[in-house]
Amino acid sequence: INRITSTLQTESMLQSLRRNTVNLFKEQTRISTGKQLLSPSEDPGRAARALNLGEILDQQDQLLTNIRHASNTLDATDGAMSEVSSLIIDAQSLASQNIGALATAAERDASAEVVASIREQLVAVGNRTFEGRYLFAGRRTDQQPFVTAQDGIAYVGDQGDIFTRTDVNELQAINLPGSVLF
């Protein structure tokens, strides 16, 4: 006859109660956190897939950030280019009005002052910044690309493009060097 002592029964019930308490705690934690896996050791295969998916999501978030930055930079560049186009049209209009003998010297002098003002505005647009970087400086975005020189305005930026990653294996240029625009 096997006899089970009351101490053994009590120990068995306590172990069962502890197991149930631990399982209950794990399930409550899963419900409150919304996570199926509380530790990678519970299911290493699923944990590895979850980590991989987490990395993919982080990569996608970074790509979205890159695309937003590229879009904002290109919008700022497009606005500046529209301004340059408008200023050049204004200068051409003034030049057309002063061709020939019909314009007086005073009118030509006044137009010359306006053209000089347009030139300064073009330099200001050429030196425009976006998020603390010069838009038209090539890769040297920390230095002003257009400076006053002895014989006019000089471009001191470089010819390089700035690229941003827009997909896993794709880079896109997001700038236009001032030497190309002007």
Secondary structure as UniProt FT lines:
FT   HELIX           6..33
FT   HELIX           40..42
FT   HELIX           44..97
FT   TURN            101..102
FT   HELIX           105..126
FT   STRAND          129..130
FT   TURN            131..132
FT   STRAND          133..134
FT   TURN            135..136
FT   TURN            138..139
FT   TURN            141..142
FT   STRAND          146..149
FT   TURN            150..151
FT   STRAND          152..155
FT   STRAND          163..167
FT   TURN            168..169
FT   STRAND          170..173
FT   HELIX           178..181
//
